Amino acid sequence: MKTLVDTFCEKVNQDEVLSPAFNAVARVHWPHHLFTLYNFWSAALFGPKTGRQSAAARDLGLPLEGPNCRRWQTLFDAAVRENFAGPKAEEARRKVLNLGALLDASFPTRNPTLTVS
């Protein structure tokens, strides 16, 4: 899980659009965020399956909607494809699409005054 999350977060930090959104606008505290992501993706892909996965998604507090959300999904998909293959890799790719849809739809209620473009 560490390889996937670290590769993905490196891509986000190097991205010309998402890096400012995460670092300047949302002021993501990376050590805490990485820990949250390791736990979230470990539980989401390897169990145990609990209601905590959906709660963790809300807790991420990501500054994403619309095109930025799709960009975030594309970077995650690239991190999966670069490092993994097989059923769990495909499951991770499906889950990030579902999570992205959830985050995009809930953006106005999670961040009513934050606009990231």
C-alpha positions in Angstrom: 0.0 0.0 0.0 2.9 2.3 0.8 4.2 2.1 -2.8 0.9 3.0 -4.3 0.1 5.9 -1.9 3.6 7.3 -2.0 3.7 7.2 -5.9 0.3 8.8 -6.1 1.1 11.6 -3.6 4.4 12.3 -5.4 2.3 12.7 -8.6 -0.1 15.1 -6.8 2.8 17.1 -5.4 4.4 17.5 -8.8 1.1 18.3 -10.6 0.8 22.0 -11.6 -2.9 22.2 -10.7 -3.3 19.8 -7.8 -0.1 20.6 -5.9 -1.2 24.2 -5.2 -4.7 23.0 -4.4 -3.4 20.6 -1.8 -0.5 22.6 -0.4 -1.6 26.2 -0.6 -5.4 26.1 -0.6 -6.2 23.1 1.5 -2.9 23.1 3.5 -2.6 19.4 3.6 -0.5 18.1 6.4 1.2 15.3 4.4 2.5 13.0 7.3 -1.1 12.8 8.6 -2.6 12.6 5.2 -0.3 9.8 4.1 -1.1 7.8 7.3 -4.8 8.3 6.6 -4.4 7.1 3.0 -2.3 4.1 3.9 -5.1 3.0 6.3 -7.9 3.9 4.0 -6.6 2.0 1.0 -5.5 -1.0 3.1 -8.9 -1.4 4.5 -10.7 -0.6 1.2 -8.7 -3.3 -0.7 -7.8 -5.9 1.9 -10.4 -5.6 4.6 -11.8 -6.0 7.0 -14.8 -4.4 5.3 -16.4 -2.0 7.8 -18.5 1.2 7.6 -15.2 3.1 8.3 -14.2 3.2 4.6 -17.0 5.7 3.7 -16.3 7.7 6.9 -12.6 7.8 6.0 -13.5 9.2 2.5 -15.4 12.0 4.1 -12.5 12.6 6.5 -10.0 13.1 3.8 -11.3 16.7 3.2 -9.9 16.8 -0.3 -10.3 20.1 -2.2 -11.7 18.4 -5.3 -14.5 18.8 -7.7 -15.1 18.5 -11.5 -12.0 18.6 -13.6 -9.7 18.6 -10.6 -11.4 15.5 -9.3 -10.9 13.7 -12.6 -7.3 14.8 -12.7 -6.8 13.4 -9.2 -8.4 10.1 -10.4 -6.1 10.0 -13.4 -3.0 10.4 -11.2 -4.2 7.6 -8.9 -4.9 5.4 -11.9 -1.4 6.0 -13.3 0.1 5.2 -9.9 -1.7 1.9 -9.9 -0.8 1.0 -13.5 2.9 1.9 -12.9 3.2 -0.4 -9.9 0.6 -3.2 -10.0 -1.4 -5.6 -12.2 -4.1 -8.1 -11.5 -7.5 -8.2 -9.7 -6.5 -6.0 -6.8 -5.1 -3.4 -9.1 -8.3 -3.4 -11.1 -10.3 -3.1 -7.8 -8.2 -0.1 -6.7 -8.9 1.6 -10.1 -12.7 1.0 -9.8 -12.7 2.2 -6.2 -10.9 5.5 -7.0 -13.6 6.1 -9.7 -16.3 5.6 -7.1 -14.5 7.6 -4.5 -14.0 10.4 -7.0 -17.7 10.5 -7.8 -18.5 10.7 -4.1 -16.0 13.5 -3.4 -17.2 15.5 -6.5 -20.8 15.2 -5.5 -20.2 16.1 -1.9 -17.8 19.0 -2.5 -20.2 21.9 -1.8 -21.2 20.5 1.6 -17.6 19.6 2.5 -16.1 22.9 1.4 -18.8 25.5 1.1 -16.4 28.5 0.8 -13.5 26.8 -1.0 -13.2 27.0 -4.7 -10.3 25.3 -6.4 -9.7 25.8 -10.1 
